[in-house]
Amino acid sequence: MEQSRKIQFRGPMKWGELDPNRRRSTHVGMWAWLWQRISAVAIIFFLGLHITRTYIPIIQFLLLITVVFHAVLGLRVILLDFNLINIRYRNSLLGVLVGLGALIFMIIWKGIY
């Protein structure tokens, strides 16, 4: 009993056409890559502010949270690229690392203030 259903593929998008499902179908890894690049630029910006405006708590807070966020995403990349964690657990790994990053952030922030 062979079903003869023809699979319909979507044709290529035309210039200027928006895909409403693009954001939903983007994998977690792509978002992690994008946010790590954004946080790298933010680290440079906050580091410049930190050097010129030393001892302002909000700048130190933003710099620390950005560095921890960047480090958590970098640790995720290392664990997945070196096959230390199976790729099946990539979504739960992100949750565990975010929790670990929040804990590290609170420990360092309590040590500073």
RAGIPE-V927110 format. One record per residue. OMEGA is omega in whole degrees, -180 to 180 (NA if undefined). NEAR is the number of other C-alpha atoms within 12 Angstrom. Layout:
OMEGA:NEAR
OMEGA:NEAR
//
This chain:
-179:3
178:5
-178:6
175:6
179:6
179:7
179:7
177:6
178:7
178:8
179:8
-179:10
177:12
-178:9
178:7
180:7
-180:10
178:11
-178:16
-178:10
-175:8
-177:12
-179:12
-176:11
178:12
-177:15
-180:14
-179:23
179:23
178:18
178:18
178:28
-179:22
-178:18
176:22
177:26
178:21
-180:19
177:28
178:24
179:18
178:25
179:29
180:19
-178:20
177:27
175:23
176:16
-179:21
179:22
-178:16
-178:13
-177:14
175:16
170:15
-171:16
-178:17
178:17
177:23
178:28
-179:26
178:24
-179:31
-179:30
179:29
179:30
179:31
178:32
179:34
180:31
179:28
179:32
176:36
177:27
176:27
180:35
-180:26
-178:18
-180:20
-178:21
179:15
178:12
175:14
174:16
179:19
-177:16
178:20
-175:12
-174:19
-179:27
179:20
176:16
180:28
178:28
179:18
-179:18
176:27
176:25
177:17
178:21
178:29
178:22
178:18
179:21
-178:28
179:18
-179:16
-178:18
177:21
178:12
180:9
-176:13
NA:13
//
